[in-house]
Amino acid sequence: MNDSTGVILGALTLLLFVIVYVWYALALAAVFAKAGEATWKAWVPVVNLATILSLGGFSPWLVLLNLIPL
């Protein structure tokens, strides 16, 4: 494997990540619209998790548990 192959694989991985993130955010925006929340919250990673937790009846402060390394 040479340098150009690594660059191509890295670019394809980044492209796949962006496609999956956009798809996930669009799906969350639809869920948030039906739940009466602002759809911009679907595009902010920490805020969307806090909103999902609050819609499920949990405390949004549980997001802070993601920041504690195990």
mmCIF file of the N, C-alpha and C atoms, coordinates in Angstrom:
data_MODEL
# 
_entry.id   MODEL 
# 
loop_
_atom_site.group_PDB 
_atom_site.id 
_atom_site.type_symbol 
_atom_site.label_atom_id 
_atom_site.label_alt_id 
_atom_site.label_comp_id 
_atom_site.label_asym_id 
_atom_site.label_entity_id 
_atom_site.label_seq_id 
_atom_site.pdbx_PDB_ins_code 
_atom_site.Cartn_x 
_atom_site.Cartn_y 
_atom_site.Cartn_z 
_atom_site.occupancy 
_atom_site.B_iso_or_equiv 
_atom_site.pdbx_formal_charge 
_atom_site.auth_seq_id 
_atom_site.auth_comp_id 
_atom_site.auth_asym_id 
_atom_site.auth_atom_id 
_atom_site.pdbx_PDB_model_num 
ATOM 1   N N  . MET A 1 1  ? 0.856   -1.170 0.000  1.00 0.00 ? 1  MET A N  1 
ATOM 2   C CA . MET A 1 1  ? 0.000   0.000  0.000  1.00 0.00 ? 1  MET A CA 1 
ATOM 3   C C  . MET A 1 1  ? 0.900   1.229  0.000  1.00 0.00 ? 1  MET A C  1 
ATOM 4   N N  . ASN A 1 2  ? 0.686   2.087  -0.958 1.00 0.00 ? 2  ASN A N  1 
ATOM 5   C CA . ASN A 1 2  ? 1.496   3.306  -1.025 1.00 0.00 ? 2  ASN A CA 1 
ATOM 6   C C  . ASN A 1 2  ? 0.696   4.501  -0.518 1.00 0.00 ? 2  ASN A C  1 
ATOM 7   N N  . ASP A 1 3  ? 1.299   5.674  -0.591 1.00 0.00 ? 3  ASP A N  1 
ATOM 8   C CA . ASP A 1 3  ? 0.677   6.871  -0.026 1.00 0.00 ? 3  ASP A CA 1 
ATOM 9   C C  . ASP A 1 3  ? -0.622  7.254  -0.727 1.00 0.00 ? 3  ASP A C  1 
ATOM 10  N N  . SER A 1 4  ? -0.672  7.092  -2.035 1.00 0.00 ? 4  SER A N  1 
ATOM 11  C CA . SER A 1 4  ? -1.880  7.507  -2.750 1.00 0.00 ? 4  SER A CA 1 
ATOM 12  C C  . SER A 1 4  ? -3.073  6.609  -2.398 1.00 0.00 ? 4  SER A C  1 
ATOM 13  N N  . THR A 1 5  ? -2.822  5.345  -2.148 1.00 0.00 ? 5  THR A N  1 
ATOM 14  C CA . THR A 1 5  ? -3.905  4.457  -1.746 1.00 0.00 ? 5  THR A CA 1 
ATOM 15  C C  . THR A 1 5  ? -4.447  4.863  -0.381 1.00 0.00 ? 5  THR A C  1 
ATOM 16  N N  . GLY A 1 6  ? -3.561  5.233  0.526  1.00 0.00 ? 6  GLY A N  1 
ATOM 17  C CA . GLY A 1 6  ? -3.990  5.680  1.848  1.00 0.00 ? 6  GLY A CA 1 
ATOM 18  C C  . GLY A 1 6  ? -4.807  6.955  1.783  1.00 0.00 ? 6  GLY A C  1 
ATOM 19  N N  . VAL A 1 7  ? -4.403  7.868  0.905  1.00 0.00 ? 7  VAL A N  1 
ATOM 20  C CA . VAL A 1 7  ? -5.150  9.117  0.750  1.00 0.00 ? 7  VAL A CA 1 
ATOM 21  C C  . VAL A 1 7  ? -6.540  8.844  0.186  1.00 0.00 ? 7  VAL A C  1 
ATOM 22  N N  . ILE A 1 8  ? -6.613  7.959  -0.802 1.00 0.00 ? 8  ILE A N  1 
ATOM 23  C CA . ILE A 1 8  ? -7.909  7.635  -1.409 1.00 0.00 ? 8  ILE A CA 1 
ATOM 24  C C  . ILE A 1 8  ? -8.811  6.949  -0.395 1.00 0.00 ? 8  ILE A C  1 
ATOM 25  N N  . LEU A 1 9  ? -8.285  6.002  0.371  1.00 0.00 ? 9  LEU A N  1 
ATOM 26  C CA . LEU A 1 9  ? -9.090  5.322  1.378  1.00 0.00 ? 9  LEU A CA 1 
ATOM 27  C C  . LEU A 1 9  ? -9.531  6.289  2.483  1.00 0.00 ? 9  LEU A C  1 
ATOM 28  N N  . GLY A 1 10 ? -8.656  7.205  2.861  1.00 0.00 ? 10 GLY A N  1 
ATOM 29  C CA . GLY A 1 10 ? -9.030  8.204  3.854  1.00 0.00 ? 10 GLY A CA 1 
ATOM 30  C C  . GLY A 1 10 ? -10.123 9.128  3.353  1.00 0.00 ? 10 GLY A C  1 
ATOM 31  N N  . ALA A 1 11 ? -10.031 9.544  2.095  1.00 0.00 ? 11 ALA A N  1 
ATOM 32  C CA . ALA A 1 11 ? -11.050 10.421 1.519  1.00 0.00 ? 11 ALA A CA 1 
ATOM 33  C C  . ALA A 1 11 ? -12.389 9.701  1.398  1.00 0.00 ? 11 ALA A C  1 
ATOM 34  N N  . LEU A 1 12 ? -12.363 8.423  1.018  1.00 0.00 ? 12 LEU A N  1 
ATOM 35  C CA . LEU A 1 12 ? -13.604 7.656  0.914  1.00 0.00 ? 12 LEU A CA 1 
ATOM 36  C C  . LEU A 1 12 ? -14.234 7.434  2.288  1.00 0.00 ? 12 LEU A C  1 
ATOM 37  N N  . THR A 1 13 ? -13.404 7.213  3.297  1.00 0.00 ? 13 THR A N  1 
ATOM 38  C CA . THR A 1 13 ? -13.918 7.051  4.647  1.00 0.00 ? 13 THR A CA 1 
ATOM 39  C C  . THR A 1 13 ? -14.563 8.339  5.141  1.00 0.00 ? 13 THR A C  1 
ATOM 40  N N  . LEU A 1 14 ? -13.915 9.479  4.877  1.00 0.00 ? 14 LEU A N  1 
ATOM 41  C CA . LEU A 1 14 ? -14.479 10.771 5.266  1.00 0.00 ? 14 LEU A CA 1 
ATOM 42  C C  . LEU A 1 14 ? -15.795 11.026 4.538  1.00 0.00 ? 14 LEU A C  1 
ATOM 43  N N  . LEU A 1 15 ? -15.856 10.715 3.262  1.00 0.00 ? 15 LEU A N  1 
ATOM 44  C CA . LEU A 1 15 ? -17.084 10.892 2.491  1.00 0.00 ? 15 LEU A CA 1 
ATOM 45  C C  . LEU A 1 15 ? -18.207 10.020 3.038  1.00 0.00 ? 15 LEU A C  1 
ATOM 46  N N  . LEU A 1 16 ? -17.890 8.786  3.381  1.00 0.00 ? 16 LEU A N  1 
ATOM 47  C CA . LEU A 1 16 ? -18.902 7.896  3.953  1.00 0.00 ? 16 LEU A CA 1 
ATOM 48  C C  . LEU A 1 16 ? -19.383 8.422  5.300  1.00 0.00 ? 16 LEU A C  1 
ATOM 49  N N  . PHE A 1 17 ? -18.468 8.924  6.117  1.00 0.00 ? 17 PHE A N  1 
ATOM 50  C CA . PHE A 1 17 ? -18.841 9.492  7.409  1.00 0.00 ? 17 PHE A CA 1 
ATOM 51  C C  . PHE A 1 17 ? -19.779 10.677 7.228  1.00 0.00 ? 17 PHE A C  1 
ATOM 52  N N  . VAL A 1 18 ? -19.493 11.554 6.295  1.00 0.00 ? 18 VAL A N  1 
ATOM 53  C CA . VAL A 1 18 ? -20.335 12.729 6.056  1.00 0.00 ? 18 VAL A CA 1 
ATOM 54  C C  . VAL A 1 18 ? -21.715 12.318 5.562  1.00 0.00 ? 18 VAL A C  1 
ATOM 55  N N  . ILE A 1 19 ? -21.783 11.331 4.681  1.00 0.00 ? 19 ILE A N  1 
ATOM 56  C CA . ILE A 1 19 ? -23.066 10.862 4.162  1.00 0.00 ? 19 ILE A CA 1 
ATOM 57  C C  . ILE A 1 19 ? -23.914 10.270 5.284  1.00 0.00 ? 19 ILE A C  1 
ATOM 58  N N  . VAL A 1 20 ? -23.320 9.449  6.137  1.00 0.00 ? 20 VAL A N  1 
ATOM 59  C CA . VAL A 1 20 ? -24.066 8.830  7.239  1.00 0.00 ? 20 VAL A CA 1 
ATOM 60  C C  . VAL A 1 20 ? -24.509 9.892  8.235  1.00 0.00 ? 20 VAL A C  1 
ATOM 61  N N  . TYR A 1 21 ? -23.663 10.884 8.522  1.00 0.00 ? 21 TYR A N  1 
ATOM 62  C CA . TYR A 1 21 ? -24.026 11.936 9.469  1.00 0.00 ? 21 TYR A CA 1 
ATOM 63  C C  . TYR A 1 21 ? -25.184 12.781 8.942  1.00 0.00 ? 21 TYR A C  1 
ATOM 64  N N  . VAL A 1 22 ? -25.165 13.112 7.665  1.00 0.00 ? 22 VAL A N  1 
ATOM 65  C CA . VAL A 1 22 ? -26.251 13.900 7.075  1.00 0.00 ? 22 VAL A CA 1 
ATOM 66  C C  . VAL A 1 22 ? -27.545 13.098 7.100  1.00 0.00 ? 22 VAL A C  1 
ATOM 67  N N  . TRP A 1 23 ? -27.474 11.821 6.777  1.00 0.00 ? 23 TRP A N  1 
ATOM 68  C CA . TRP A 1 23 ? -28.660 10.969 6.806  1.00 0.00 ? 23 TRP A CA 1 
ATOM 69  C C  . TRP A 1 23 ? -29.226 10.884 8.222  1.00 0.00 ? 23 TRP A C  1 
ATOM 70  N N  . TYR A 1 24 ? -28.360 10.699 9.214  1.00 0.00 ? 24 TYR A N  1 
ATOM 71  C CA . TYR A 1 24 ? -28.774 10.616 10.614 1.00 0.00 ? 24 TYR A CA 1 
ATOM 72  C C  . TYR A 1 24 ? -29.400 11.933 11.073 1.00 0.00 ? 24 TYR A C  1 
ATOM 73  N N  . ALA A 1 25 ? -28.805 13.056 10.695 1.00 0.00 ? 25 ALA A N  1 
ATOM 74  C CA . ALA A 1 25 ? -29.329 14.358 11.106 1.00 0.00 ? 25 ALA A CA 1 
ATOM 75  C C  . ALA A 1 25 ? -30.676 14.651 10.448 1.00 0.00 ? 25 ALA A C  1 
ATOM 76  N N  . LEU A 1 26 ? -30.842 14.272 9.201  1.00 0.00 ? 26 LEU A N  1 
ATOM 77  C CA . LEU A 1 26 ? -32.129 14.466 8.539  1.00 0.00 ? 26 LEU A CA 1 
ATOM 78  C C  . LEU A 1 26 ? -33.224 13.615 9.190  1.00 0.00 ? 26 LEU A C  1 
ATOM 79  N N  . ALA A 1 27 ? -32.875 12.396 9.571  1.00 0.00 ? 27 ALA A N  1 
ATOM 80  C CA . ALA A 1 27 ? -33.847 11.534 10.243 1.00 0.00 ? 27 ALA A CA 1 
ATOM 81  C C  . ALA A 1 27 ? -34.216 12.107 11.611 1.00 0.00 ? 27 ALA A C  1 
ATOM 82  N N  . LEU A 1 28 ? -33.226 12.585 12.356 1.00 0.00 ? 28 LEU A N  1 
ATOM 83  C CA . LEU A 1 28 ? -33.512 13.198 13.650 1.00 0.00 ? 28 LEU A CA 1 
ATOM 84  C C  . LEU A 1 28 ? -34.314 14.477 13.497 1.00 0.00 ? 28 LEU A C  1 
ATOM 85  N N  . ALA A 1 29 ? -34.054 15.245 12.448 1.00 0.00 ? 29 ALA A N  1 
ATOM 86  C CA . ALA A 1 29 ? -34.820 16.473 12.221 1.00 0.00 ? 29 ALA A CA 1 
ATOM 87  C C  . ALA A 1 29 ? -36.299 16.144 12.003 1.00 0.00 ? 29 ALA A C  1 
ATOM 88  N N  . ALA A 1 30 ? -36.572 15.053 11.305 1.00 0.00 ? 30 ALA A N  1 
ATOM 89  C CA . ALA A 1 30 ? -37.968 14.648 11.107 1.00 0.00 ? 30 ALA A CA 1 
ATOM 90  C C  . ALA A 1 30 ? -38.608 14.212 12.423 1.00 0.00 ? 30 ALA A C  1 
ATOM 91  N N  . VAL A 1 31 ? -37.858 13.493 13.246 1.00 0.00 ? 31 VAL A N  1 
ATOM 92  C CA . VAL A 1 31 ? -38.375 13.064 14.545 1.00 0.00 ? 31 VAL A CA 1 
ATOM 93  C C  . VAL A 1 31 ? -38.631 14.275 15.437 1.00 0.00 ? 31 VAL A C  1 
ATOM 94  N N  . PHE A 1 32 ? -37.682 15.220 15.451 1.00 0.00 ? 32 PHE A N  1 
ATOM 95  C CA . PHE A 1 32 ? -37.831 16.400 16.291 1.00 0.00 ? 32 PHE A CA 1 
ATOM 96  C C  . PHE A 1 32 ? -39.001 17.267 15.828 1.00 0.00 ? 32 PHE A C  1 
ATOM 97  N N  . ALA A 1 33 ? -39.235 17.333 14.528 1.00 0.00 ? 33 ALA A N  1 
ATOM 98  C CA . ALA A 1 33 ? -40.365 18.115 14.025 1.00 0.00 ? 33 ALA A CA 1 
ATOM 99  C C  . ALA A 1 33 ? -41.687 17.510 14.494 1.00 0.00 ? 33 ALA A C  1 
ATOM 100 N N  . LYS A 1 34 ? -41.778 16.183 14.483 1.00 0.00 ? 34 LYS A N  1 
ATOM 101 C CA . LYS A 1 34 ? -43.012 15.539 14.940 1.00 0.00 ? 34 LYS A CA 1 
ATOM 102 C C  . LYS A 1 34 ? -43.193 15.648 16.448 1.00 0.00 ? 34 LYS A C  1 
ATOM 103 N N  . ALA A 1 35 ? -42.072 15.780 17.170 1.00 0.00 ? 35 ALA A N  1 
ATOM 104 C CA . ALA A 1 35 ? -42.148 15.892 18.623 1.00 0.00 ? 35 ALA A CA 1 
ATOM 105 C C  . ALA A 1 35 ? -42.318 17.333 19.090 1.00 0.00 ? 35 ALA A C  1 
ATOM 106 N N  . GLY A 1 36 ? -42.279 18.284 18.166 1.00 0.00 ? 36 GLY A N  1 
ATOM 107 C CA . GLY A 1 36 ? -42.467 19.677 18.532 1.00 0.00 ? 36 GLY A CA 1 
ATOM 108 C C  . GLY A 1 36 ? -41.188 20.385 18.955 1.00 0.00 ? 36 GLY A C  1 
ATOM 109 N N  . GLU A 1 37 ? -40.040 19.782 18.698 1.00 0.00 ? 37 GLU A N  1 
ATOM 110 C CA . GLU A 1 37 ? -38.753 20.399 19.018 1.00 0.00 ? 37 GLU A CA 1 
ATOM 111 C C  . GLU A 1 37 ? -38.226 21.147 17.795 1.00 0.00 ? 37 GLU A C  1 
ATOM 112 N N  . ALA A 1 38 ? -37.249 22.005 18.024 1.00 0.00 ? 38 ALA A N  1 
ATOM 113 C CA . ALA A 1 38 ? -36.617 22.718 16.911 1.00 0.00 ? 38 ALA A CA 1 
ATOM 114 C C  . ALA A 1 38 ? -35.755 21.745 16.109 1.00 0.00 ? 38 ALA A C  1 
ATOM 115 N N  . THR A 1 39 ? -35.850 21.826 14.781 1.00 0.00 ? 39 THR A N  1 
ATOM 116 C CA . THR A 1 39 ? -35.125 20.868 13.943 1.00 0.00 ? 39 THR A CA 1 
ATOM 117 C C  . THR A 1 39 ? -33.624 21.143 13.881 1.00 0.00 ? 39 THR A C  1 
ATOM 118 N N  . TRP A 1 40 ? -33.181 22.341 14.242 1.00 0.00 ? 40 TRP A N  1 
ATOM 119 C CA . TRP A 1 40 ? -31.744 22.628 14.209 1.00 0.00 ? 40 TRP A CA 1 
ATOM 120 C C  . TRP A 1 40 ? -30.994 21.802 15.251 1.00 0.00 ? 40 TRP A C  1 
ATOM 121 N N  . LYS A 1 41 ? -31.694 21.331 16.267 1.00 0.00 ? 41 LYS A N  1 
ATOM 122 C CA . LYS A 1 41 ? -31.051 20.537 17.306 1.00 0.00 ? 41 LYS A CA 1 
ATOM 123 C C  . LYS A 1 41 ? -30.529 19.204 16.761 1.00 0.00 ? 41 LYS A C  1 
ATOM 124 N N  . ALA A 1 42 ? -31.058 18.751 15.651 1.00 0.00 ? 42 ALA A N  1 
ATOM 125 C CA . ALA A 1 42 ? -30.623 17.481 15.077 1.00 0.00 ? 42 ALA A CA 1 
ATOM 126 C C  . ALA A 1 42 ? -29.219 17.566 14.504 1.00 0.00 ? 42 ALA A C  1 
ATOM 127 N N  . TRP A 1 43 ? -28.743 18.743 14.199 1.00 0.00 ? 43 TRP A N  1 
ATOM 128 C CA . TRP A 1 43 ? -27.444 18.911 13.557 1.00 0.00 ? 43 TRP A CA 1 
ATOM 129 C C  . TRP A 1 43 ? -26.306 19.142 14.539 1.00 0.00 ? 43 TRP A C  1 
ATOM 130 N N  . VAL A 1 44 ? -26.606 19.359 15.817 1.00 0.00 ? 44 VAL A N  1 
ATOM 131 C CA . VAL A 1 44 ? -25.574 19.600 16.829 1.00 0.00 ? 44 VAL A CA 1 
ATOM 132 C C  . VAL A 1 44 ? -25.410 18.314 17.640 1.00 0.00 ? 44 VAL A C  1 
ATOM 133 N N  . PRO A 1 45 ? -24.231 17.679 17.608 1.00 0.00 ? 45 PRO A N  1 
ATOM 134 C CA . PRO A 1 45 ? -24.082 16.340 18.187 1.00 0.00 ? 45 PRO A CA 1 
ATOM 135 C C  . PRO A 1 45 ? -24.481 16.205 19.652 1.00 0.00 ? 45 PRO A C  1 
ATOM 136 N N  . VAL A 1 46 ? -24.037 17.058 20.536 1.00 0.00 ? 46 VAL A N  1 
ATOM 137 C CA . VAL A 1 46 ? -24.353 16.900 21.954 1.00 0.00 ? 46 VAL A CA 1 
ATOM 138 C C  . VAL A 1 46 ? -25.804 17.291 22.231 1.00 0.00 ? 46 VAL A C  1 
ATOM 139 N N  . VAL A 1 47 ? -26.284 18.292 21.543 1.00 0.00 ? 47 VAL A N  1 
ATOM 140 C CA . VAL A 1 47 ? -27.652 18.762 21.759 1.00 0.00 ? 47 VAL A CA 1 
ATOM 141 C C  . VAL A 1 47 ? -28.659 17.720 21.269 1.00 0.00 ? 47 VAL A C  1 
ATOM 142 N N  . ASN A 1 48 ? -28.361 17.043 20.164 1.00 0.00 ? 48 ASN A N  1 
ATOM 143 C CA . ASN A 1 48 ? -29.327 16.054 19.683 1.00 0.00 ? 48 ASN A CA 1 
ATOM 144 C C  . ASN A 1 48 ? -29.431 14.861 20.630 1.00 0.00 ? 48 ASN A C  1 
ATOM 145 N N  . LEU A 1 49 ? -28.342 14.475 21.230 1.00 0.00 ? 49 LEU A N  1 
ATOM 146 C CA . LEU A 1 49 ? -28.399 13.389 22.202 1.00 0.00 ? 49 LEU A CA 1 
ATOM 147 C C  . LEU A 1 49 ? -29.171 13.817 23.445 1.00 0.00 ? 49 LEU A C  1 
ATOM 148 N N  . ALA A 1 50 ? -28.966 15.039 23.907 1.00 0.00 ? 50 ALA A N  1 
ATOM 149 C CA . ALA A 1 50 ? -29.713 15.535 25.068 1.00 0.00 ? 50 ALA A CA 1 
ATOM 150 C C  . ALA A 1 50 ? -31.202 15.624 24.754 1.00 0.00 ? 50 ALA A C  1 
ATOM 151 N N  . THR A 1 51 ? -31.549 16.016 23.538 1.00 0.00 ? 51 THR A N  1 
ATOM 152 C CA . THR A 1 51 ? -32.956 16.109 23.155 1.00 0.00 ? 51 THR A CA 1 
ATOM 153 C C  . THR A 1 51 ? -33.592 14.726 23.066 1.00 0.00 ? 51 THR A C  1 
ATOM 154 N N  . ILE A 1 52 ? -32.855 13.761 22.544 1.00 0.00 ? 52 ILE A N  1 
ATOM 155 C CA . ILE A 1 52 ? -33.362 12.388 22.476 1.00 0.00 ? 52 ILE A CA 1 
ATOM 156 C C  . ILE A 1 52 ? -33.612 11.856 23.885 1.00 0.00 ? 52 ILE A C  1 
ATOM 157 N N  . LEU A 1 53 ? -32.681 12.124 24.795 1.00 0.00 ? 53 LEU A N  1 
ATOM 158 C CA . LEU A 1 53 ? -32.865 11.674 26.173 1.00 0.00 ? 53 LEU A CA 1 
ATOM 159 C C  . LEU A 1 53 ? -34.077 12.332 26.820 1.00 0.00 ? 53 LEU A C  1 
ATOM 160 N N  . SER A 1 54 ? -34.262 13.626 26.578 1.00 0.00 ? 54 SER A N  1 
ATOM 161 C CA . SER A 1 54 ? -35.412 14.303 27.190 1.00 0.00 ? 54 SER A CA 1 
ATOM 162 C C  . SER A 1 54 ? -36.726 13.822 26.581 1.00 0.00 ? 54 SER A C  1 
ATOM 163 N N  . LEU A 1 55 ? -36.731 13.496 25.300 1.00 0.00 ? 55 LEU A N  1 
ATOM 164 C CA . LEU A 1 55 ? -37.946 12.948 24.693 1.00 0.00 ? 55 LEU A CA 1 
ATOM 165 C C  . LEU A 1 55 ? -38.275 11.560 25.255 1.00 0.00 ? 55 LEU A C  1 
ATOM 166 N N  . GLY A 1 56 ? -37.232 10.839 25.656 1.00 0.00 ? 56 GLY A N  1 
ATOM 167 C CA . GLY A 1 56 ? -37.439 9.518  26.235 1.00 0.00 ? 56 GLY A CA 1 
ATOM 168 C C  . GLY A 1 56 ? -37.754 9.535  27.715 1.00 0.00 ? 56 GLY A C  1 
ATOM 169 N N  . GLY A 1 57 ? -37.776 10.720 28.310 1.00 0.00 ? 57 GLY A N  1 
ATOM 170 C CA . GLY A 1 57 ? -38.123 10.819 29.714 1.00 0.00 ? 57 GLY A CA 1 
ATOM 171 C C  . GLY A 1 57 ? -36.931 10.787 30.652 1.00 0.00 ? 57 GLY A C  1 
ATOM 172 N N  . PHE A 1 58 ? -35.717 10.849 30.109 1.00 0.00 ? 58 PHE A N  1 
ATOM 173 C CA . PHE A 1 58 ? -34.523 10.849 30.930 1.00 0.00 ? 58 PHE A CA 1 
ATOM 174 C C  . PHE A 1 58 ? -33.988 12.269 31.080 1.00 0.00 ? 58 PHE A C  1 
ATOM 175 N N  . SER A 1 59 ? -33.083 12.449 32.009 1.00 0.00 ? 59 SER A N  1 
ATOM 176 C CA . SER A 1 59 ? -32.483 13.755 32.219 1.00 0.00 ? 59 SER A CA 1 
ATOM 177 C C  . SER A 1 59 ? -31.461 14.044 31.120 1.00 0.00 ? 59 SER A C  1 
ATOM 178 N N  . PRO A 1 60 ? -31.518 15.223 30.504 1.00 0.00 ? 60 PRO A N  1 
ATOM 179 C CA . PRO A 1 60 ? -30.524 15.561 29.482 1.00 0.00 ? 60 PRO A CA 1 
ATOM 180 C C  . PRO A 1 60 ? -29.109 15.663 30.046 1.00 0.00 ? 60 PRO A C  1 
ATOM 181 N N  . TRP A 1 61 ? -28.973 15.775 31.355 1.00 0.00 ? 61 TRP A N  1 
ATOM 182 C CA . TRP A 1 61 ? -27.644 15.855 31.965 1.00 0.00 ? 61 TRP A CA 1 
ATOM 183 C C  . TRP A 1 61 ? -26.886 14.537 31.853 1.00 0.00 ? 61 TRP A C  1 
ATOM 184 N N  . LEU A 1 62 ? -27.548 13.468 31.456 1.00 0.00 ? 62 LEU A N  1 
ATOM 185 C CA . LEU A 1 62 ? -26.870 12.189 31.264 1.00 0.00 ? 62 LEU A CA 1 
ATOM 186 C C  . LEU A 1 62 ? -25.873 12.237 30.112 1.00 0.00 ? 62 LEU A C  1 
ATOM 187 N N  . VAL A 1 63 ? -25.978 13.269 29.277 1.00 0.00 ? 63 VAL A N  1 
ATOM 188 C CA . VAL A 1 63 ? -25.025 13.441 28.178 1.00 0.00 ? 63 VAL A CA 1 
ATOM 189 C C  . VAL A 1 63 ? -23.617 13.606 28.738 1.00 0.00 ? 63 VAL A C  1 
ATOM 190 N N  . LEU A 1 64 ? -23.518 14.189 29.912 1.00 0.00 ? 64 LEU A N  1 
ATOM 191 C CA . LEU A 1 64 ? -22.205 14.395 30.516 1.00 0.00 ? 64 LEU A CA 1 
ATOM 192 C C  . LEU A 1 64 ? -21.505 13.082 30.832 1.00 0.00 ? 64 LEU A C  1 
ATOM 193 N N  . LEU A 1 65 ? -22.253 11.987 30.968 1.00 0.00 ? 65 LEU A N  1 
ATOM 194 C CA . LEU A 1 65 ? -21.625 10.701 31.197 1.00 0.00 ? 65 LEU A CA 1 
ATOM 195 C C  . LEU A 1 65 ? -20.789 10.258 29.999 1.00 0.00 ? 65 LEU A C  1 
ATOM 196 N N  . ASN A 1 66 ? -21.103 10.756 28.816 1.00 0.00 ? 66 ASN A N  1 
ATOM 197 C CA . ASN A 1 66 ? -20.315 10.433 27.631 1.00 0.00 ? 66 ASN A CA 1 
ATOM 198 C C  . ASN A 1 66 ? -18.916 11.052 27.695 1.00 0.00 ? 66 ASN A C  1 
ATOM 199 N N  . LEU A 1 67 ? -18.770 12.086 28.470 1.00 0.00 ? 67 LEU A N  1 
ATOM 200 C CA . LEU A 1 67 ? -17.491 12.788 28.545 1.00 0.00 ? 67 LEU A CA 1 
ATOM 201 C C  . LEU A 1 67 ? -16.536 12.161 29.555 1.00 0.00 ? 67 LEU A C  1 
ATOM 202 N N  . ILE A 1 68 ? -17.027 11.230 30.382 1.00 0.00 ? 68 ILE A N  1 
ATOM 203 C CA . ILE A 1 68 ? -16.196 10.604 31.397 1.00 0.00 ? 68 ILE A CA 1 
ATOM 204 C C  . ILE A 1 68 ? -15.571 9.347  30.791 1.00 0.00 ? 68 ILE A C  1 
ATOM 205 N N  . PRO A 1 69 ? -14.243 9.314  30.685 1.00 0.00 ? 69 PRO A N  1 
ATOM 206 C CA . PRO A 1 69 ? -13.612 8.111  30.138 1.00 0.00 ? 69 PRO A CA 1 
ATOM 207 C C  . PRO A 1 69 ? -13.645 6.959  31.150 1.00 0.00 ? 69 PRO A C  1 
ATOM 208 N N  . LEU A 1 70 ? -13.774 5.757  30.640 1.00 0.00 ? 70 LEU A N  1 
ATOM 209 C CA . LEU A 1 70 ? -13.804 4.589  31.530 1.00 0.00 ? 70 LEU A CA 1 
ATOM 210 C C  . LEU A 1 70 ? -12.440 3.968  31.615 1.00 0.00 ? 70 LEU A C  1 
# 
